[in-house]
């Protein structure tokens, strides 16, 4: 890969990697360190990525794995007096129920609507960033979000949710 290609790749996807790492790690400094490593993995694996149009999911997965591995390594050094509180059975069941409900709702929509919803509400990208990531124009993103919002009352009624 040439230096120009590497620079273009970073200009296109660097902010995506940084945003994902920052959301997971919570620290701008840690996110910057993680970006360097994840970007190097992207460069190393770029030729083996078959569908270049679907590179963002690859980036999200690579960033997620790297960041969670970092968090796991850090946890090994926490004092024994500190522990991660496990959710109560009720809270765990509620989280599972919520995830299933979200999955059901999302399956009622096209992949483009799903992308607009995911990048807007989960990844918290603005419409210009979404355009760079998945190619949807800001107007299309707005239309897809409107479609999603307008479908919710109908879906809630079909699922028997008040």
C-alpha distance (Angstrom), angle and dihedral (degrees) to the residues before:
residue distance angle dihedral
X1 . . .
X2 3.78 . .
X3 3.79 124.6 .
X4 3.82 90.0 -111.1
X5 3.81 91.8 52.5
X6 3.80 90.4 48.4
X7 3.81 91.7 50.7
X8 3.83 91.5 48.2
X9 3.78 90.4 48.5
X10 3.81 90.8 51.6
X11 3.81 93.0 46.1
X12 3.80 89.7 51.2
X13 3.81 100.5 42.7
X14 3.81 108.2 15.4
X15 3.81 93.3 93.1
X16 3.81 90.4 49.1
X17 3.79 91.7 54.1
X18 3.81 92.1 44.3
X19 3.81 93.4 49.2
X20 3.78 92.7 49.6
X21 3.82 93.3 47.2
X22 3.81 92.6 45.6
X23 3.81 91.7 52.3
X24 3.79 91.4 51.9
X25 3.80 101.0 37.9
X26 3.80 99.0 32.8
X27 3.80 94.3 -147.8
X28 3.82 125.1 97.2
X29 3.81 91.7 -148.4
X30 3.80 93.4 50.1
X31 3.80 89.7 45.3
X32 3.82 91.7 53.1
X33 3.82 90.4 51.2
X34 3.79 90.6 48.0
X35 3.83 91.8 48.7
X36 3.79 90.4 59.5
X37 3.79 92.8 52.4
X38 3.81 96.1 42.5
X39 3.81 91.3 46.0
X40 3.81 90.2 52.0
X41 3.82 88.5 51.7
X42 3.81 88.7 50.7
X43 3.80 91.5 52.0
X44 3.80 91.8 47.1
X45 3.82 92.8 48.9
X46 3.80 100.3 33.6
X47 3.80 95.2 101.7
X48 3.80 91.7 50.4
X49 3.83 93.4 52.9
X50 3.79 102.1 100.8
X51 3.78 102.3 -165.8
X52 3.80 106.9 45.4
X53 3.82 89.7 -176.5
X54 3.82 89.0 66.6
X55 3.81 96.6 48.1
X56 3.82 94.8 118.8
X57 3.83 94.0 68.8
X58 3.82 87.7 50.3
X59 3.81 89.5 51.6
X60 3.81 92.6 47.8
X61 3.79 91.3 50.4
X62 3.81 93.9 46.7
X63 3.82 92.0 46.8
X64 3.79 92.5 46.1
X65 3.81 92.9 50.4
X66 3.79 93.2 46.4
X67 3.81 94.3 47.2
X68 3.80 94.7 45.3
X69 3.80 89.6 49.0
X70 3.81 88.4 53.4
X71 3.79 91.0 50.0
X72 3.82 91.0 48.7
X73 3.80 91.2 51.3
X74 3.80 90.6 50.4
X75 3.78 91.8 49.6
X76 3.81 89.8 59.9
X77 3.81 88.6 66.0
X78 3.80 96.8 50.7
X79 3.81 115.0 112.7
X80 3.77 115.6 -99.7
X81 3.82 88.0 -116.9
X82 3.78 89.9 66.4
X83 3.76 119.5 71.4
X84 3.74 140.1 168.6
X85 3.77 110.6 -107.3
X86 3.78 112.2 -126.2
X87 3.78 117.0 -138.4
X88 3.78 118.3 -103.1
X89 3.82 115.1 -105.2
X90 3.81 89.7 -107.1
X91 3.80 93.3 51.2
X92 3.79 91.0 45.2
X93 3.80 91.4 51.6
X94 3.80 90.2 48.3
X95 3.82 91.2 51.6
X96 3.81 90.7 49.7
X97 3.81 90.7 47.7
X98 3.82 90.8 49.6
X99 3.81 92.2 49.8
X100 3.79 91.6 49.3
X101 3.80 90.6 48.9
X102 3.80 92.1 50.2
X103 3.80 90.0 48.7
X104 3.82 91.3 51.4
X105 3.81 92.2 48.1
X106 3.80 93.3 47.4
X107 3.81 92.5 49.9
X108 3.80 88.7 63.0
X109 3.81 89.9 67.0
X110 3.77 137.7 69.2
X111 3.81 119.6 -101.5
X112 3.83 90.1 -105.6
X113 3.81 91.8 55.9
X114 3.81 89.6 45.5
X115 3.81 90.4 52.0
X116 3.81 92.5 49.6
X117 3.81 91.8 49.3
X118 3.80 94.3 44.3
X119 3.79 96.6 47.7
X120 3.82 92.6 42.8
X121 3.79 101.7 44.7
X122 3.80 105.2 22.3
X123 3.79 104.1 32.2
X124 3.83 92.1 27.2
X125 3.79 94.5 -140.0
X126 3.78 119.3 162.1
X127 3.80 119.8 -121.3
X128 3.81 94.7 -96.9
X129 3.80 90.6 52.2
X130 3.81 90.0 48.8
X131 3.79 88.7 52.7
X132 3.80 90.2 54.0
X133 3.80 92.1 46.9
X134 3.79 103.1 44.8
X135 3.79 106.7 6.6
X136 3.81 98.4 -112.7
X137 3.79 112.1 139.5
X138 3.81 116.5 -126.4
X139 3.82 88.9 -107.3
X140 3.81 90.4 53.1
X141 3.79 91.0 48.1
X142 3.82 90.1 52.1
X143 3.81 90.9 47.7
X144 3.80 92.0 48.8
X145 3.81 92.0 48.4
X146 3.80 89.7 49.0
X147 3.83 90.0 50.5
X148 3.79 89.3 51.2
X149 3.80 94.6 48.3
X150 3.81 93.2 45.9
X151 3.81 91.6 51.3
X152 3.81 95.3 53.5
X153 3.83 98.1 82.1
X154 3.81 90.7 50.3
X155 3.80 92.7 47.4
X156 3.81 91.7 46.1
X157 3.80 89.5 51.9
X158 3.82 92.3 49.1
X159 3.82 90.2 49.6
X160 3.80 92.8 46.5
X161 3.79 94.1 -117.8
X162 3.79 114.0 147.0
